[in-house]
Amino acid sequence: MKSQSHESGFTIIESLVALLVAAFLLSAITPVIVFSVATRVQAKRVETATNAAKSYIDGVRSGTIPTPPTTGESSGTPIKINDYNAPSLGTLTCNANAYCSAPSTDLYCIDIDGSGCSNNSANDLIIQAFRYNKATTTTAGVTTNITDPAQGYKLGVRVYRADGFANNGGNLKKAPNKQTTFTAGVGDRKSPLVEITTEITNSSTTFNNFCERLKDTTNTTSNSTCN
């Protein structure tokens, strides 16, 4: 009489079922892992862009970086950062850590990989910087040229990925209207990583300069007059 074996183990069918269950679980959690990693990468990229923007602003304030070109200004009417168009696409002609000559001169290269800014680089950053103030005004017989950088100005800064300037995936974007802070979504290389506005002042900036730039032009009462 044959004795029955008391040893047991997985059959081939049981092993296949276990593999199918494991594959199903992996397929369910993989998108979450991928999204989590992408979010962390984007958060790090935004942090780097924010630091680059702050360094650029500090450089402009100290004079180590030249004042951005006179752009975004209109006679008698303040222009806000969102009124200023996003940059054009095209080949970046930029020396390391300097203003570009193409596709426009209001772009500043932040060279991270050490080879100059290129629209093939996912590491380099491009700062779009511009002044946006009213043009020359006269109040109580005193003429104030608030487009003169020596008297201070508002500075708008957008930071883009350099590879966003490539001619694929559509045009570059700007932050939505009526949004004071903005960062791009995960994987959106056409939107600014960060957008910042600030005031640039120096020893020549007067109270009247501030008043003319910041006053409410829609208010016709005496409170809107600079003295």
C-alpha positions as CSV (number, residue, x, y, z in Angstrom):
1,M,0.0,0.0,0.0
2,K,1.4,3.4,-1.1
3,S,1.7,6.0,1.6
4,Q,0.4,9.5,0.8
5,S,2.9,12.3,1.0
6,H,2.3,15.0,3.6
7,E,4.5,17.5,1.7
8,S,2.5,20.4,0.0
9,G,3.5,23.2,-2.3
10,F,2.3,25.7,-5.0
11,T,1.0,24.3,-8.2
12,I,1.7,26.0,-11.5
13,I,-1.8,27.4,-11.5
14,E,-1.5,28.9,-8.1
15,S,1.8,30.5,-9.1
16,L,0.2,32.0,-12.2
17,V,-2.6,33.4,-10.1
18,A,-0.2,34.9,-7.6
19,L,1.8,36.5,-10.5
20,L,-1.5,37.9,-12.0
21,V,-2.4,39.4,-8.6
22,A,1.0,41.0,-8.2
23,A,0.9,42.4,-11.7
24,F,-2.5,43.9,-11.0
25,L,-1.3,45.5,-7.8
26,L,1.8,46.9,-9.5
27,S,-0.3,48.3,-12.4
28,A,-2.5,50.0,-9.9
29,I,0.2,51.7,-7.8
30,T,2.7,52.5,-10.6
31,P,0.9,55.7,-11.8
32,V,0.8,57.0,-8.2
33,I,4.6,56.4,-7.9
34,V,5.3,58.0,-11.2
35,F,3.2,61.0,-10.4
36,S,4.8,61.3,-7.0
37,V,8.3,61.3,-8.5
38,A,7.3,63.8,-11.2
39,T,5.8,66.1,-8.5
40,R,9.0,66.0,-6.5
41,V,11.1,66.8,-9.6
42,Q,8.8,69.7,-10.5
43,A,8.9,71.0,-7.0
44,K,12.7,70.9,-7.1
45,R,12.7,72.7,-10.5
46,V,10.4,75.4,-9.1
47,E,12.6,75.9,-6.1
48,T,15.6,76.3,-8.4
49,A,13.7,78.7,-10.5
50,T,12.6,80.8,-7.5
51,N,16.2,81.0,-6.3
52,A,17.3,82.0,-9.8
53,A,14.7,84.8,-9.9
54,K,15.7,86.1,-6.5
55,S,19.4,86.0,-7.5
56,Y,18.6,87.9,-10.7
57,I,16.6,90.6,-8.7
58,D,19.4,91.0,-6.2
59,G,21.8,91.4,-9.1
60,V,19.7,94.1,-10.7
61,R,19.4,95.9,-7.3
62,S,23.1,95.8,-6.7
63,G,24.0,96.8,-10.2
64,T,25.9,93.6,-11.0
65,I,23.3,92.7,-13.6
66,P,22.3,95.5,-16.0
67,T,18.8,97.0,-15.9
68,P,16.4,95.1,-18.2
69,P,15.5,96.9,-21.4
70,T,12.7,99.5,-21.4
71,T,9.7,97.4,-22.2
72,G,6.1,97.1,-21.1
73,E,5.6,100.8,-20.7
74,S,2.8,102.9,-22.1
75,S,2.1,106.6,-22.1
76,G,0.1,107.5,-19.1
77,T,-1.2,104.0,-18.4
78,P,0.3,101.6,-15.9
79,I,0.9,98.1,-17.4
80,K,0.7,95.1,-15.2
81,I,2.8,92.0,-15.6
82,N,0.0,90.0,-17.1
83,D,-0.4,92.5,-19.9
84,Y,3.1,91.7,-21.1
85,N,3.2,88.9,-23.6
86,A,5.0,85.6,-23.1
87,P,8.3,85.2,-25.0
88,S,8.5,84.0,-28.6
89,L,9.8,80.5,-29.5
90,G,13.1,80.1,-31.3
91,T,16.7,79.3,-31.0
92,L,18.3,80.8,-27.9
93,T,21.4,82.9,-28.6
94,C,22.6,83.5,-25.0
95,N,26.0,83.7,-23.3
96,A,26.1,82.1,-19.9
97,N,24.5,84.2,-17.2
98,A,23.8,87.2,-19.5
99,Y,21.0,88.7,-21.6
100,C,20.2,87.0,-24.8
101,S,20.3,88.5,-28.3
102,A,17.6,86.1,-29.6
103,P,14.7,85.5,-29.7
104,S,14.5,88.8,-27.7
105,T,16.8,91.0,-25.6
106,D,14.5,90.9,-22.5
107,L,15.6,87.3,-21.8
108,Y,18.4,86.5,-19.3
109,C,20.2,83.1,-19.4
110,I,20.7,81.2,-16.2
111,D,23.3,78.6,-17.3
112,I,23.1,75.6,-15.0
113,D,24.8,72.9,-17.1
114,G,27.8,75.2,-18.0
115,S,27.4,75.3,-21.7
116,G,25.3,78.4,-22.3
117,C,21.6,78.3,-22.6
118,S,20.1,76.1,-25.3
119,N,16.5,75.2,-26.0
120,N,17.6,71.6,-26.0
121,S,18.5,71.8,-22.3
122,A,16.0,70.6,-19.6
123,N,18.3,72.2,-16.9
124,D,19.0,75.7,-18.1
125,L,16.5,78.5,-17.1
126,I,15.5,81.6,-19.0
127,I,14.3,84.7,-17.1
128,Q,12.0,87.1,-18.9
129,A,12.5,90.4,-17.2
130,F,10.9,93.8,-17.9
131,R,10.0,97.1,-16.4
132,Y,6.4,98.1,-16.4
133,N,5.5,101.7,-15.3
134,K,3.8,104.8,-16.6
135,A,5.6,107.1,-18.9
136,T,6.5,110.7,-18.0
137,T,3.8,112.5,-16.0
138,T,3.5,116.0,-14.7
139,T,1.9,116.7,-11.3
140,A,1.7,120.2,-9.7
141,G,4.2,121.4,-12.2
142,V,6.8,118.7,-11.4
143,T,7.6,116.3,-14.2
144,T,8.5,112.8,-13.2
145,N,10.0,110.4,-15.7
146,I,9.1,107.2,-14.1
147,T,10.4,105.2,-17.0
148,D,13.9,106.3,-16.0
149,P,15.5,103.3,-14.2
150,A,17.6,105.8,-12.1
151,Q,14.4,106.8,-10.4
152,G,13.3,103.2,-9.6
153,Y,10.7,101.0,-11.3
154,K,8.5,98.0,-11.0
155,L,10.2,94.8,-12.2
156,G,8.4,91.7,-13.5
157,V,10.2,88.4,-13.7
158,R,9.1,85.1,-15.3
159,V,11.3,82.0,-15.2
160,Y,10.9,79.4,-18.0
161,R,12.6,76.1,-18.8
162,A,15.1,76.6,-21.6
163,D,13.6,73.6,-23.5
164,G,10.2,75.3,-23.5
165,F,11.6,77.6,-26.3
166,A,11.7,74.7,-28.7
167,N,9.2,74.7,-31.6
168,N,7.1,71.9,-30.3
169,G,4.2,71.6,-28.0
170,G,2.7,75.0,-28.7
171,N,3.6,78.6,-27.8
172,L,5.0,79.7,-24.4
173,K,2.4,80.8,-21.9
174,K,2.0,83.4,-19.2
175,A,0.3,83.1,-15.8
176,P,-3.5,83.3,-15.7
177,N,-5.1,86.7,-15.2
178,K,-5.7,87.9,-11.6
179,Q,-3.2,85.5,-10.2
180,T,-0.6,86.9,-7.9
181,T,1.5,83.8,-7.7
182,F,1.9,81.1,-10.2
183,T,3.8,77.9,-10.8
184,A,3.5,75.6,-13.8
185,G,1.9,72.2,-13.6
186,V,3.8,68.9,-13.7
187,G,5.4,68.5,-17.1
188,D,4.2,71.8,-18.6
189,R,7.4,73.2,-20.0
190,K,5.6,76.0,-21.8
191,S,4.4,77.8,-18.7
192,P,6.6,79.9,-16.4
193,L,7.9,77.9,-13.4
194,V,7.5,81.0,-11.3
195,E,6.4,84.6,-11.7
196,I,7.5,87.4,-9.4
197,T,7.0,91.2,-9.2
198,T,9.0,93.6,-7.1
199,E,10.1,97.2,-6.7
200,I,13.6,98.3,-7.7
201,T,14.7,101.5,-5.9
202,N,17.9,103.4,-5.2
203,S,19.1,106.5,-3.5
204,S,17.5,108.7,-6.3
205,T,14.0,107.2,-5.8
206,T,11.7,109.8,-4.3
207,F,8.3,109.6,-2.6
208,N,6.8,111.3,-5.7
209,N,8.3,108.5,-7.9
210,F,6.5,105.9,-5.8
211,C,3.3,107.9,-5.7
212,E,3.1,108.4,-9.5
213,R,3.7,104.7,-10.1
214,L,1.4,103.3,-7.5
215,K,-1.5,105.7,-7.3
216,D,-5.0,104.8,-8.6
217,T,-5.4,106.6,-11.9
218,T,-9.1,105.8,-11.9
219,N,-9.6,108.0,-8.8
220,T,-10.1,111.6,-9.7
221,T,-10.3,112.9,-6.2
222,S,-7.6,115.0,-4.5
223,N,-6.4,111.8,-2.8
224,S,-4.9,110.6,-6.1
225,T,-2.7,113.7,-6.4
226,C,1.0,113.4,-5.6
227,N,2.4,116.3,-3.6
